[in-house]
Amino acid sequence: MAEKGFEEILAPNHYFDRSFDIQAAKILPGEYYTTGRDMLLVTVLGSCVAACIRDRISGIGGMNHFMLPDSGQDQDNPLSTSARYGVYAMEMMINQLLKLGAKRSNLEAKVFGGGNVLRGFVVANVGERNSKFALDYLATEKIKIVAQDLLDIYPRKVYYFPKTGKVLVKKLKRVHNDTIVEREKEYSSRLQYSRMEGDVELFT
């Protein structure tokens, strides 16, 4: 059967995963990927959060990897730049799932990340803010959360199989380099720059 809609490739890192014998896509900070095919989606999370959302009937699913920018405003304010950016990051992926043929009423979510790994980071409780936003957003949208692994102090590697909903999470308790932290700091800086330049005009 032909897949409805189209596959949105915003995670350019594709490879064949020999461990699981399956095509895979690696999702980096700020990226997302949706698919109706049987494949593996992989990401490594520090303070960022990944929402894994799928249509539990059709198996059409996706994963995003995002962080709320520091708006310099009340973080609980639903009109803050941070909240608007988070909504945008979630809606972009959900809209692509619907274009592929997923039904909103069938969506379920698994949420991961939000670790306190960015020591010395400018914004306090980055992971906690990201986690709270993801949970609040999904509750507001009435998308059932069927699993979560949030907060703690360790980075995580997440393997998500959207066709079946299976997830494997590995906590990286021994990380011998700062790649994860540096990648997220660079991503956070990019968010600040984008907002200052007016590139993220979300709801005008």
Contact map, one row per residue, 1 for C-alpha under 8 A:
111000000000000000000000000000000000000000000000000000000000000000000000000000000000000000000000000000000000000000000000000000000000000000000000000000000000000000000000000000000000000000000000000000000000
111100000000000000000000000000000000000000000000000000000000000000000000000000000000000000000000000000000000000000000000000000000000000000000000000000000000000000000000000000000000000000000000000000000000
111111000000000000000000000000000001000000000000000000000000000000000000000000000000000000000000000110000000000000000000000000000000000000000000000000000000000000000000000000000000000000000000000000000000
011111000000000000000000000000000000000000000000000000000000000000000000000000000000000000000000001110000000000000000000000000000000000000000000000000000000000000000000000000000000000000000000000000000000
001111100000000000000000000000000000000000000000000000000000000000000000000000000000000000000000001110000000000000000000000000000000000000000000000000000000000000000000000000000000000000000000000000000000
001111110000000000000000000000000000000000000000000000000000000000000000000000000000000000000000001100000000000000000000000000000000000000000000000000000000000000000000000000000000000000000000000000000000
000011111000000000000000000000000111000000000000000000000000000000000000000000000000000000000001000100000000000000000000000000000000000000000000000000000000000000000000000000000000000000000000000000000000
000001111100000000000000000000001110000000000000000000000000000000000000000000000000000000000001000000000000000000000000000000000000000000000000000000000000000000000000000000000000000000000000000000000000
000000111111000000000000000000011100000000000000000000000000000000000000000000000000000000000000000000000000000000000000000000000000000000000000000000000000000000000000000000000000000000000000000000000000
000000011111000000000000000000111000000000000000000000000000000000000000000000000000000000000000000000000000000000000000000000000000000000000000000000000000000000000000000000000000000000000000000000000000
000000001111110000000000111100111000000000000000000000000000000000000000000000000000000000000000000000000000000000000000000000000000000000000000000000000000000000000000000000000000000000000000000000000000
000000001111110000000000110000000000000000000000000000000000000000000000000000000000000000000000000000000000000000000000000000000000000000000000000000000000000000000000000000000000000000000000000000000000
000000000011111000000000111000000000000000000000000000000000000000000000000000000000000000000000000000000000000000000000000000000000000000000000000000000000000000000000000000000000000000000000000000000000
000000000011111100000011110000000000000000000000000000000000000000000000000000000000000000000000000000000000000000000000000000000000000000000000000000000000000000000000000000000000000000000000000000000000
000000000000111110000011110000000000000000000000000000000000000000000000000000000000000000000000000000000000000000000000000000000000000000000000000000000000000000000000000000000000000000000000000000000000
000000000000011111001111000000000000000000000000000000000000000000000000000000000000000000000000000000000000000000000000000000000000000000000000000000000000000000000000000000000000000000000000000000000000
000000000000001111111111000000000000000000000000000000000000000000000000000000000000000000000000000000000000000000000000000000000000000000000000000000000000000000000000000000000000000000000000000000000000
000000000000000111111100000000000000000000000000000000000000000000000000000000000000000000000000000000000000000000000000000000000000000000000000000000000000000000000000000000000000000000000000000000000000
000000000000000011111000000000000000000000000000000000000000000000000000000000000000000000000000000000000000000000000000000000000000000000000000000000000000000000000000000000000000000000000000000000000000
000000000000000011111100000000000000000000000000000000000000000000000000000000000000000000000000000000000000000000000000000000000000000000000000000000000000000000000000000000000000000000000000000000000000
000000000000000111111110000000000000000000000000000000000000000000000000000000000000000000000000000000000000000000000000000000000000000000000000000000000000000000000000000000000000000000000000000000000000
000000000000000111011111000000000000001100000000000000000000000000000000000000000000000000000000000000000000000000000000000000000000000000000000000000000000000000000000000000000000000000000000000000000000
000000000000011110001111100000000000001100000000000000000000000000000000000000000000000000000000000000000000000000000000000000000000000000000000000000000000000000000000000000000000000000000000000000000000
000000000000011110000111110000000000001111000000000000000000000000000000000000000000000000000000000000000000000000000000000000000000000000000000000000000000000000000000000000000000000000000000000000000000
000000000011111000000011111000001000000111000000000000000000000000000000000000000000000000000000000000000000000000000000000000000000000000000000000000000000000000000000000000000000000000000000000000000000
000000000011111000000001111100000000000011100000000000000000000000000000000000000000000000000000000000000000000000000000000000000000000000000000000000000000000000000000000000000000000000000000000000000000
000000000010100000000000111110111000000011100000000000000000001110000000000000000000000000000000000000000000000000000000000000000000000000000000000000000000000000000000000000000000000000000000000000000000
000000000010000000000000011111110000000000110000000000000000000010000000000000000000000000000000000000000000000000000000000000000000000000000000000000000000000000000000000000000000000000000000000000000000
000000000000000000000000001111100000000000000001000000000000000011100000000000000000000000000000000000000000000000000000000000000000000000000000000000000000000000000000000000000000001100100000000000000000
000000000000000000000000000111110000000000000000000000000000000111100000000000000000000000000000000000000000000000000000000000000000000000000000000000000000000000000000000000000000000000100000000000000000
000000000110000000000000001111111000000000000000000000000000000111000000000000000000000000000000000000000000000000000000000000000000000000000000000000000000000000000000000000000000000000000000000000000000
000000001110000000000000001101111100000000000000000000000000011110000000000000000000000000001000000000000000000000000000000000000000000000000000000000000000000000000000000000000000000000000000000000000000
000000011110000000000000101000111110000010000000000000000000011100000000000000000000000000001000000000000000000000000000000000000000000000000000000000000000000000000000000000000000000000000000000000000000
000000111000000000000000000000011111000000000000000000000001111000000000000000000000000000001001100000000000000000000000000000000000000000000000000000000000000000000000000000000000000000000000000000000000
000000110000000000000000000000001111100000000000000000000001110000000000000000000000000000000000100100000000000000000000000000000000000000000000000000000000000001000000000000000000000000000000000000000000
001000100000000000000000000000000111110000000000000000000111100000000000000000000000000000000000000100000000000000000000000000000000000000000000000000000000000000100000000000000000000000000000000000000000
000000000000000000000000000000000011111000000000000000000001000000000000000000000000000000000000000000000000000000000000000000000000000000000000000000000000000000100000000000000000000000000000000000000000
000000000000000000000000000000000001111100000000000000000000000000000000000000000000000000000000000000000000000000000000000000000000000000000000000000000000000011100000000000000000000000000000000000000000
000000000000000000000111000000000000111110000000000000000000000000000000000000000000000000000000000000000000000000000000000000000000000000000000000000000000000011100000000000000000000000000000000000000000
000000000000000000000111100000000000011111000000000000000000000000000000000000000000000000000000000000000000000000000000000000000000000000000000000000000000001111000000000000000000000000000000000000000000
000000000000000000000001111000001000001111100000000000000000011000000000000000000000000000000000000000000000000000000000000000000000000000000000000000000000001111000000000000000000000000000000000000000000
000000000000000000000001111000000000000111110000000000000000000000000000000000000000000000000000000000000000000000000000000000000000000000000000000000000000111100000000000000000000000000000000000000000000
000000000000000000000000011100000000000011111000000000000000000010000000000000000000000000000000000000000000000000000000000000000000000000000000000000000000111000000000000000000000000000000000000000000000
000000000000000000000000000100000000000001111100000000000000000000000000000000000000000000000000000000000000000000000000000000000000000000000000000000000011110000000000000000000001000000000000000000000000
000000000000000000000000000000000000000000111111110000000000000010000000000000000000000000000000000000000000000111100000000000000000000000000000000000000011110000000000000000000001000000000000000000000000
000000000000000000000000000000000000000000011111100000000000000000000000000000000000000000000000000000000000000011111100000000100000000000000000000000000111000000000000000000000001100100000000000000000000
000000000000000000000000000000000000000000001111100000000000000000100000000000000000000000000000000000000000000011111100000001100100000000000000000000000010000000000000000000000000000100000000000000000000
000000000000000000000000000010000000000000001111110000000000000011100000000000000000000000000000000000000000000011100000000000100100000000000000000000000000000000000000000000000000000100000000000000000000
000000000000000000000000000000000000000000001111111000000000000011100000000000000000000000000000000000000000001111000000000000100110010000000000000000000000000000000000000000000000000000000000000000000000
000000000000000000000000000000000000000000001001111100000000001111000000000000000000000000000000000000000000001110000000000000000000000000000000000000000000000000000000000000000000000000000000000000000000
000000000000000000000000000000000000000000000000111110000000001110000000000000000000000000000000000000000000111100000000000000000000010000000000000000000000000000000000000000000000000000000000000000000000
000000000000000000000000000000000000000000000000011111000000111100000000000000000000000000000000000000000000111000000000000000000000000000000000000000000000000101000000000000000000000000000000000000000000
000000000000000000000000000000000000000000000000001111100000111000000000000000000000000000000100000000000011110000000000000000000000000000000000000000000000000001000000000000000000000000000000000000000000
000000000000000000000000000000000000000000000000000111110011110000000000000000000000000000000000100001000111100000000000000000000000000000000000000000000000000001101000000000000000000000000000000000000000
000000000000000000000000000000000000000000000000000011111111100000000000000000000000000000000000000001110111000000000000000000000000000000000000000000000000000000000000000000000000000000000000000000000000
000000000000000000000000000000000000000000000000000001111111000000000000000000000000000000000000000000000111000000000000000000000000000000000000000000000000000000011000000000000000000000000000000000000000
000000000000000000000000000000000000000000000000000000111110000000000000000000000000000000000000000000000100000000000000000000000000000000000000000000000000000000000000000000000000000000000000000000000000
000000000000000000000000000000000001000000000000000000111111000000000000000000000000000000000000000001000000000000000000000000000000000000000000000000000000000000100000000000000000000000000000000000000000
000000000000000000000000000000000001000000000000000001111111100000000000000000000000000000000000000000000000000000000000000000000000000000000000000000000000000001111000000000000000000000000000000000000000
000000000000000000000000000000000111100000000000000001110111110000000000000000000000000000000000100111000000000000000000000000000000000000000000000000000000000001100000000000000000000000000000000000000000
000000000000000000000000000000000111000000000000000111100011111000000000000000000000000000000000100001000000000000000000000000000000000000000000000000000000000001100000000000000000000000000000000000000000
000000000000000000000000000000011110000010000000000111000001111100000000000000000000000000001000100000000000000000000000000000000000000000000000000000000000000001000000000000000000000000000000000000000000
000000000000000000000000001000011100000010000000011110000000111110000000000000000000000000001000000000000000000000000000000000000000000000000000000000000000000100000000000000000000000000000000000000000000
000000000000000000000000001001111000000000000000011100000000011111000000000000000000000011001000000000000000000000000000000000000000000000000000000000000000000000000000000000000000000000000000000000000000
000000000000000000000000001111110000000000101001111000000000001111100000000000000000000000000000000000000000000000000000000000000000000000000000000000000000000000000000000000000000000000000000000000000000
000000000000000000000000000011100000000000000001110000000000000111110000000000000000010010000000000000000000000000000000000000000000000000000000000000000000000000000000000000000000000000000000000000000000
000000000000000000000000000011000000000000000011100000000000000011111000000000000000010000000000000000000000000000000000000000000100000000000000000000000000000000000000000000000000000000010000000000000000
000000000000000000000000000000000000000000000000000000000000000001111100000000000110110000000000000000000000000000000000000001001100000000000000000000000000000000000000000000000000000000000000000000000000
000000000000000000000000000000000000000000000000000000000000000000111110000000001100100000000000000000000000000000000000000000000000000000000000000000000000000000000000000000000000000000010011000000000000
000000000000000000000000000000000000000000000000000000000000000000011111100000000100000000000000000000000000000000000000001000000000000000000000000000000000000000000000000000000000000000000001000000000000
000000000000000000000000000000000000000000000000000000000000000000001111111000011100000000000000000000000000000000000000000000000000000000000000000000000000000000000000000000000000000000000000000000000000
000000000000000000000000000000000000000000000000000000000000000000000111110000000000000000000000000000000000000000000000000000000000000000000000000000000000000000000000000000000000000000000000000000000000
000000000000000000000000000000000000000000000000000000000000000000000111111010011000000000000000000000000000000000000000000000000000000000000000000000000000000000000000000000000000000000000000000000000000
000000000000000000000000000000000000000000000000000000000000000000000011111110010000000000000000000000000000000000000000000000000000000000000000000000000000000000000000000000000000000000000000000000000000
000000000000000000000000000000000000000000000000000000000000000000000010111111010110000000000000000000000000000000000000000000001000000000000000000000000000000000000000000000000000000000000000000000000000
000000000000000000000000000000000000000000000000000000000000000000000000011111010000000000000000000000000000000000000000000000000000000000000000000000000000000000000000000000000000000000000000000000000000
000000000000000000000000000000000000000000000000000000000000000000000000111111110010000000000000000000000000000000000000000000000000000000000000000000000000000000000000000000000000000000000000000000000000
000000000000000000000000000000000000000000000000000000000000000000000000001111110011000000000000000000000000000000000000000000000000000000000000000000000000000000000000000000000000000000000000000000000000
000000000000000000000000000000000000000000000000000000000000000000000000000011111011000000000000000000000000000000000000000000000000000000000000000000000000000000000000000000000000000000000000000000000000
000000000000000000000000000000000000000000000000000000000000000000000010111111111111000000000000000000000000000000000000000000000000000000000000000000000000000000000000000000000000000000000000000000000000
000000000000000000000000000000000000000000000000000000000000000000001010100000111111100000000000000000000000000000000000000000000000000000000000000000000000000000000000000000000000000000000000000000000000
000000000000000000000000000000000000000000000000000000000000000000011110001000011111110000000000000000000000000000000000000000000000000000000000000000000000000000000000000000000000000000000000000000000000
000000000000000000000000000000000000000000000000000000000000000000010000001011111111111000000000000000000000000000000000000000000000100000000000000000000000000000000000000000000000000000000000000000000000
000000000000000000000000000000000000000000000000000000000000000000000000000001111111111100000000000000000000000000000000000000000000000000000000000000000000000000000000000000000000000000000000000000000110
000000000000000000000000000000000000000000000000000000000000000000011000000000001111111110000000000000000000000000000000000000000000000000000000000000000000000000000000000000000000000000000000000000010100
000000000000000000000000000000000000000000000000000000000000000001110000000000000111111111000000000000000000000000000000000000000000110000000000000000000000000000000000000000000000000000000000000000000000
000000000000000000000000000000000000000000000000000000000000000000000000000000000011111111100000000000000000000000000000000000000000000010000000000000000000000000000000000000000000000000000000000000000000
000000000000000000000000000000000000000000000000000000000000000000000000000000000001111111110000000000000000000000000000000000000000000000000000000000000000000000000000000000000000000000000000000000000100
000000000000000000000000000000000000000000000000000000000000000101000000000000000000111111111000000000000000000000000000000000000000000000000000000000000000000000000000000000000000000000000000000000000000
000000000000000000000000000000000000000000000000000000000000000100000000000000000000011111111100000000000000000000000000000000000000000000000000000000000000000000000000000000000000000000000000000000000000
000000000000000000000000000000000000000000000000000000000000000000000000000000000000001111111110000000000000000000000000000000000000000000000000000000000000000000000000000000000000000000000000000000000000
000000000000000000000000000000000000000000000000000000000000000000000000000000000000000111111111000000000000000000000000000000000000000000000000000000000000000000000000000000000000000000000000000000000000
000000000000000000000000000000011100000000000000000000000000011100000000000000000000000011111111100000000000000000000000000000000000000000000000000000000000000000000000000000000000000000000000000000000000
000000000000000000000000000000000000000000000000000010000000000000000000000000000000000001111111110000000000000000000000000000000000000000000000000000000000000000000000000000000000000000000000000000000000
000000000000000000000000000000000000000000000000000000000000000000000000000000000000000000111111111000000000000000000000000000000000000000000000000000000000000000000000000000000000000000000000000000000000
000000110000000000000000000000000100000000000000000000000000000000000000000000000000000000011111111100000000000000000000000000000000000000000000000000000000000000000000000000000000000000000000000000000000
000000000000000000000000000000000110000000000000000001000001110000000000000000000000000000001111111111000000000000000000000000000000000000000000000000000000000000000000000000000000000000000000000000000000
000000000000000000000000000000000000000000000000000000000000000000000000000000000000000000000111111111110000000000000000000000000000000000000000000000000000000000000000000000000000000000000000000000000000
000111000000000000000000000000000000000000000000000000000000000000000000000000000000000000000011111111000000000000000000000000000000000000000000000000000000000000000000000000000000000000000000000000000000
001111100000000000000000000000000011000000000000000000000001000000000000000000000000000000000001111111000000000000000000000000000000000000000000000000000000000000000000000000000000000000000000000000000000
001110000000000000000000000000000000000000000000000000000001000000000000000000000000000000000000111111100000000000000000000000000000000000000000000000000000000000000000000000000000000000000000000000000000
000000000000000000000000000000000000000000000000000001100101100000000000000000000000000000000000111111110110000000000000000000000000000000000000000000000000000000000000000000000000000000000000000000000000
000000000000000000000000000000000000000000000000000000100000000000000000000000000000000000000000010011111110000000000000000000000000000000000000000000000000000000000000000000000000000000000000000000000000
000000000000000000000000000000000000000000000000000000100000000000000000000000000000000000000000010001111110000000000000000000000000000000000000000000000000000000000000000000000000000000000000000000000000
000000000000000000000000000000000000000000000000000000000000000000000000000000000000000000000000000000111110000000000000000000000000000000000010000000000000000000000000000000000000000000000000000000000000
000000000000000000000000000000000000000000000000000001111000000000000000000000000000000000000000000001111111000000000000000000000000000000000000000000000000000000000000000000000000000000000000000000000000
000000000000000000000000000000000000000000000000000011110000000000000000000000000000000000000000000001111111100000000000000000000000000000000011000000000000000000000000000000000000000000000000000000000000
000000000000000000000000000000000000000000000000000011110000000000000000000000000000000000000000000000000111110000000000000000000000000000000011110000000000000000000000000000000000000000000000000000000000
000000000000000000000000000000000000000000000000001111000000000000000000000000000000000000000000000000000011111000000000000000000000000001000011111000000000000000000000000000000000000000000000000000000000
000000000000000000000000000000000000000000000000001110000000000000000000000000000000000000000000000000000001111100000000000000000000000000000000111100000000000000000000000000000000000000000000000000000000
000000000000000000000000000000000000000000000000111100000000000000000000000000000000000000000000000000000000111110000000000000000000011000000000101111000000000000000000000000000000000000000000000000000000
000000000000000000000000000000000000000000001000111000000000000000000000000000000000000000000000000000000000011111000000000000000000000000000000000111000000010000000000000000000000000000000000000000000000
000000000000000000000000000000000000000000001111110000000000000000000000000000000000000000000000000000000000001111100000000000100010000000000000000011100011000000000000000000000000000000000000000000000000
000000000000000000000000000000000000000000001111100000000000000000000000000000000000000000000000000000000000000111110000000001111110000000000000000001110000000000000000000000000000000000000000000000000000
000000000000000000000000000000000000000000001111000000000000000000000000000000000000000000000000000000000000000011111000000000110000000000000000000001111110000000000000000000000000000000000000000000000000
000000000000000000000000000000000000000000000110000000000000000000000000000000000000000000000000000000000000000001111110000011110000000000000000000000111100000000000000000000000000000000000000000000000000
000000000000000000000000000000000000000000000110000000000000000000000000000000000000000000000000000000000000000000111110000000000000000000000000000000001110000000000000000000000000100000000000000000000000
000000000000000000000000000000000000000000000110000000000000000000000000000000000000000000000000000000000000000000011111100000000000000000000000000000000000000000000000000000000000100000000000000000000000
000000000000000000000000000000000000000000000000000000000000000000000000000000000000000000000000000000000000000000011111100000000000000000000000000000000000000000000000000000000000000000000000000000000000
000000000000000000000000000000000000000000000000000000000000000000000000000000000000000000000000000000000000000000000111110000000000000000000000000000000000000000000000000000000000000000000000000000000000
000000000000000000000000000000000000000000000000000000000000000000000000000000000000000000000000000000000000000000000111111100000000000000000000000000000000000000000000000000000000000000000000000000000000
000000000000000000000000000000000000000000000000000000000000000000000000000000000000000000000000000000000000000000000001111100000000000000000000000000000000000000000000000000000000000000000000000000000000
000000000000000000000000000000000000000000000000000000000000000000000100000000000000000000000000000000000000000000000000111111000000000000000000000000000000000000000000000000000000000000000000000000000000
000000000000000000000000000000000000000000000000000000000000000000000000000000000000000000000000000000000000000000000000111111000000000000000000000000000000000000000000000000000000000000000000000000000000
000000000000000000000000000000000000000000000000000000000000000000000000000000000000000000000000000000000000000000010000001111111000000000000000000000000000000000000000000000000000000000000000000000000000
000000000000000000000000000000000000000000000010000000000000000000010000000000000000000000000000000000000000000001010000001111111100000000000000000000000000000000000000000000000000000000000000000000000000
000000000000000000000000000000000000000000000111100000000000000000000000000000000000000000000000000000000000000011110000000011111110000000000000000000100000000000000000000000000000000000000000000000000000
000000000000000000000000000000000000000000000000000000000000000000000000000000000000000000000000000000000000000001110000000011111111000000000000000000100000000000000000000000000000000000000000000000000000
000000000000000000000000000000000000000000000000000000000000000000010000001000000000000000000000000000000000000001000000000011111111100000000000000000000000000000000000000000000000000000000000000000000000
000000000000000000000000000000000000000000000011100000000000000000110000000000000000000000000000000000000000000001000000000001111111110000000000000000000000000000000000000000000000000000000000000000000000
000000000000000000000000000000000000000000000000100000000000000000000000000000000000000000000000000000000000000011000000000000111111111000000000000001100000000000000000000000000000000000000000000000000000
000000000000000000000000000000000000000000000000000000000000000000000000000000000000000000000000000000000000000000000000000000011111111100000000000000000000000000000000000000000000000000000000000000000000
000000000000000000000000000000000000000000000000000000000000000000000000000000000010010000000000000000000000000000000000000000001111111110000000000000000000000000000000000000000000000000000000000000000000
000000000000000000000000000000000000000000000000101000000000000000000000000000000000010000000000000000000000001000000000000000000111111111000000000000000000000000000000000000000000000000000000000000000000
000000000000000000000000000000000000000000000000000000000000000000000000000000000000000000000000000000000000001000000000000000000011111111100000000000000000000000000000000000000000000000000000000000000000
000000000000000000000000000000000000000000000000000000000000000000000000000000000000000000000000000000000000000000000000000000000001111111110000000000000000000000000000000000000000000000000000000000000000
000000000000000000000000000000000000000000000000000000000000000000000000000000000000001000000000000000000000000000000000000000000000111111111000000000000000000000000000000000000000000000000000000000000000
000000000000000000000000000000000000000000000000000000000000000000000000000000000000000000000000000000000000100000000000000000000000011111111111100000000000000000000000000000000000000000000000000000000000
000000000000000000000000000000000000000000000000000000000000000000000000000000000000000000000000000000000000000000000000000000000000001111111111000000000000000000000000000000000000000000000000000000000000
000000000000000000000000000000000000000000000000000000000000000000000000000000000000000000000000000000000000000000000000000000000000000111111110000000000000000000000000000000000000000000000000000000000000
000000000000000000000000000000000000000000000000000000000000000000000000000000000000000000000000000000000000000000000000000000000000000011111110000000000000000000000000000000000000000000000000000000000000
000000000000000000000000000000000000000000000000000000000000000000000000000000000000000000000000000000000000000000000000000000000000000001111111000000000000000000000000000000000000000000000000000000000000
000000000000000000000000000000000000000000000000000000000000000000000000000000000000000000000000000000001011100000000000000000000000000001111111100000000000000000000000000000000000000000000000000000000000
000000000000000000000000000000000000000000000000000000000000000000000000000000000000000000000000000000000011100000000000000000000000000001100111110000000000000000000000000000000000000000000000000000000000
000000000000000000000000000000000000000000000000000000000000000000000000000000000000000000000000000000000001111000000000000000000000000001000011111100000000000000000000000000000000000000000000000000000000
000000000000000000000000000000000000000000000000000000000000000000000000000000000000000000000000000000000001110000000000000000000000000000000001111100000000000000000000000000000000000000000000000000000000
000000000000000000000000000000000000000000000000000000000000000000000000000000000000000000000000000000000000111000000000000000000000000000000000111110000000000000000000000000000000000000000000000000000000
000000000000000000000000000000000000000000000000000000000000000000000000000000000000000000000000000000000000011100000000000000000000000000000000111111000000000000000000000000000000000000000000000000000000
000000000000000000000000000000000000000000000000000000000000000000000000000000000000000000000000000000000000001110000000000000000000000000000000001111100000000000000000000000000000000000000000000000000000
000000000000000000000000000000000000000000000000000000000000000000000000000000000000000000000000000000000000001111100000000000000010000000000000000111110000000000000000000000000000000000000000000000000000
000000000000000000000000000000000000000000000000000000000000000000000000000000000000000000000000000000000000000011110000000000110010000000000000000011111000000000000000000000000000000000000000000000000000
000000000000000000000000000000000000000000000000000000000000000000000000000000000000000000000000000000000000000001110000000000000000000000000000000001111100000000000000000000000000000000000000000000000000
000000000000000000000000000000000000000000000000000000000000000000000000000000000000000000000000000000000000000000111000000000000000000000000000000000111110000000000000000000000000000000000000000000000000
000000000000000000000000000000000000000000000100000000000000000000000000000000000000000000000000000000000000000000111000000000000000000000000000000000011111000000000000001110000000000000000000000000000000
000000000000000000000000000000000000000000011110000000000000000000000000000000000000000000000000000000000000000010101000000000000000000000000000000000001111100000000000001110000001000000000000000000000000
000000000000000000000000000000000000000000011100000000000000000000000000000000000000000000000000000000000000000010000000000000000000000000000000000000000111110000000000111100000000000000000000000000000000
000000000000000000000000000000000000000001111000000000000000000000000000000000000000000000000000000000000000000000000000000000000000000000000000000000000011111000000000111100000000000000000000000000000000
000000000000000000000000000000000000000001111000000000000000000000000000000000000000000000000000000000000000000100000000000000000000000000000000000000000001111100000011110000000000000000000000000000000000
000000000000000000000000000000000000000111100000000000000000000000000000000000000000000000000000000000000000000000000000000000000000000000000000000000000000111110000011100000000000000000000000000000000000
000000000000000000000000000000000000000111000000000100000000001000000000000000000000000000000000000000000000000000000000000000000000000000000000000000000000011111001111000000000000000000000000000000000000
000000000000000000000000000000000000011110000000000000000000000000000000000000000000000000000000000000000000000000000000000000000000000000000000000000000000001111111110000000000000000000000000000000000000
000000000000000000000000000000000010011110000000000111000011110000000000000000000000000000000000000000000000000000000000000000000000000000000000000000000000000111111100000000000000000000000000000000000000
000000000000000000000000000000000001111000000000000001000111100000000000000000000000000000000000000000000000000000000000000000000000000000000000000000000000000011111000000000000000000000000000000000000000
000000000000000000000000000000000000000000000000000000010010000000000000000000000000000000000000000000000000000000000000000000000000000000000000000000000000000011111100000000000000000000000000000000000000
000000000000000000000000000000000000000000000000000001010010000000000000000000000000000000000000000000000000000000000000000000000000000000000000000000000000000111111110000000000000000000000000000000000000
000000000000000000000000000000000000000000000000000000000000000000000000000000000000000000000000000000000000000000000000000000000000000000000000000000000000000111011111000000000000000000000000000000000000
000000000000000000000000000000000000000000000000000000000000000000000000000000000000000000000000000000000000000000000000000000000000000000000000000000000000011110001111100000000000000000000000000000000000
000000000000000000000000000000000000000000000000000000000000000000000000000000000000000000000000000000000000000000000000000000000000000000000000000000000000011100000111110000000000000000000000000000000000
000000000000000000000000000000000000000000000000000000000000000000000000000000000000000000000000000000000000000000000000000000000000000000000000000000000001111000000011111000000000000000000000000000000000
000000000000000000000000000000000000000000000000000000000000000000000000000000000000000000000000000000000000000000000000000000000000000000000000000000000001110000000001111100000000000000000000000000000000
000000000000000000000000000000000000000000000000000000000000000000000000000000000000000000000000000000000000000000000000000000000000000000000000000000000111100000000000111110000000000000000000000000000000
000000000000000000000000000000000000000000000000000000000000000000000000000000000000000000000000000000000000000000000000000000000000000000000000000000000111100000000000011111100000000000000000000000000000
000000000000000000000000000000000000000000000000000000000000000000000000000000000000000000000000000000000000000000000000000000000000000000000000000000000110000000000000001111100000000000000000000000000000
000000000000000000000000000000000000000000000000000000000000000000000000000000000000000000000000000000000000000000000000000000000000000000000000000000000000000000000000000111110000000000000000000000000000
000000000000000000000000000000000000000000000000000000000000000000000000000000000000000000000000000000000000000000000000000000000000000000000000000000000000000000000000000111111100000000000000000000000000
000000000000000000000000000000000000000000000000000000000000000000000000000000000000000000000000000000000000000000000000000000000000000000000000000000000000000000000000000001111100000000000000000000000000
000000000000000000000000000000000000000000000000000000000000000000000000000000000000000000000000000000000000000000000000000000000000000000000000000000000000000000000000000000111111000000000000000000000000
000000000000000000000000000000000000000000000000000000000000000000000000000000000000000000000000000000000000000000000000000000000000000000000000000000000000000000000000000000111111110000000000000000000000
000000000000000000000000000000000000000000000000000000000000000000000000000000000000000000000000000000000000000000000000000000000000000000000000000000000000000000000000000000001111111000000000000000000000
000000000000000000000000000000000000000000011100000000000000000000000000000000000000000000000000000000000000000000000000000000000000000000000000000000000010000000000000000000001111111100000000000000000000
000000000000000000000000000000000000000000000100000000000000000000000000000000000000000000000000000000000000000000001100000000000000000000000000000000000000000000000000000000000111111110000000000000000000
000000000000000000000000000000000000000000000000000000000000000000000000000000000000000000000000000000000000000000000000000000000000000000000000000000000000000000000000000000000111111111000000000000000000
000000000000000000000000000010000000000000000000000000000000000000000000000000000000000000000000000000000000000000000000000000000000000000000000000000000000000000000000000000000011111111100000000000000000
000000000000000000000000000010000000000000000111000000000000000000000000000000000000000000000000000000000000000000000000000000000000000000000000000000000000000000000000000000000001111111110000000000000000
000000000000000000000000000000000000000000000000000000000000000000000000000000000000000000000000000000000000000000000000000000000000000000000000000000000000000000000000000000000000111111111000000000000000
000000000000000000000000000000000000000000000000000000000000000000000000000000000000000000000000000000000000000000000000000000000000000000000000000000000000000000000000000000000000011111111100000000000000
000000000000000000000000000011000000000000000000000000000000000000000000000000000000000000000000000000000000000000000000000000000000000000000000000000000000000000000000000000000000001111111110000000000000
000000000000000000000000000000000000000000000000000000000000000000101000000000000000000000000000000000000000000000000000000000000000000000000000000000000000000000000000000000000000000111111111000000000000
000000000000000000000000000000000000000000000000000000000000000000000000000000000000000000000000000000000000000000000000000000000000000000000000000000000000000000000000000000000000000011111111100000000000
000000000000000000000000000000000000000000000000000000000000000000000000000000000000000000000000000000000000000000000000000000000000000000000000000000000000000000000000000000000000000001111111110000000000
000000000000000000000000000000000000000000000000000000000000000000001000000000000000000000000000000000000000000000000000000000000000000000000000000000000000000000000000000000000000000000111111111000000000
000000000000000000000000000000000000000000000000000000000000000000001100000000000000000000000000000000000000000000000000000000000000000000000000000000000000000000000000000000000000000000011111111100000000
000000000000000000000000000000000000000000000000000000000000000000000000000000000000000000000000000000000000000000000000000000000000000000000000000000000000000000000000000000000000000000001111111110000000
000000000000000000000000000000000000000000000000000000000000000000000000000000000000000000000000000000000000000000000000000000000000000000000000000000000000000000000000000000000000000000000111111111110000
000000000000000000000000000000000000000000000000000000000000000000000000000000000000000000000000000000000000000000000000000000000000000000000000000000000000000000000000000000000000000000000011111111111000
000000000000000000000000000000000000000000000000000000000000000000000000000000000000000000000000000000000000000000000000000000000000000000000000000000000000000000000000000000000000000000000001111111100000
000000000000000000000000000000000000000000000000000000000000000000000000000000000000000000000000000000000000000000000000000000000000000000000000000000000000000000000000000000000000000000000000111111100000
000000000000000000000000000000000000000000000000000000000000000000000000000000000000000000000000000000000000000000000000000000000000000000000000000000000000000000000000000000000000000000000000011111111000
000000000000000000000000000000000000000000000000000000000000000000000000000000000000000000000000000000000000000000000000000000000000000000000000000000000000000000000000000000000000000000000000011111111000
000000000000000000000000000000000000000000000000000000000000000000000000000000000000100000000000000000000000000000000000000000000000000000000000000000000000000000000000000000000000000000000000011001111100
000000000000000000000000000000000000000000000000000000000000000000000000000000000000000000000000000000000000000000000000000000000000000000000000000000000000000000000000000000000000000000000000001001111111
000000000000000000000000000000000000000000000000000000000000000000000000000000000001100100000000000000000000000000000000000000000000000000000000000000000000000000000000000000000000000000000000000000011111
000000000000000000000000000000000000000000000000000000000000000000000000000000000001000000000000000000000000000000000000000000000000000000000000000000000000000000000000000000000000000000000000000000001111
000000000000000000000000000000000000000000000000000000000000000000000000000000000000000000000000000000000000000000000000000000000000000000000000000000000000000000000000000000000000000000000000000000001111
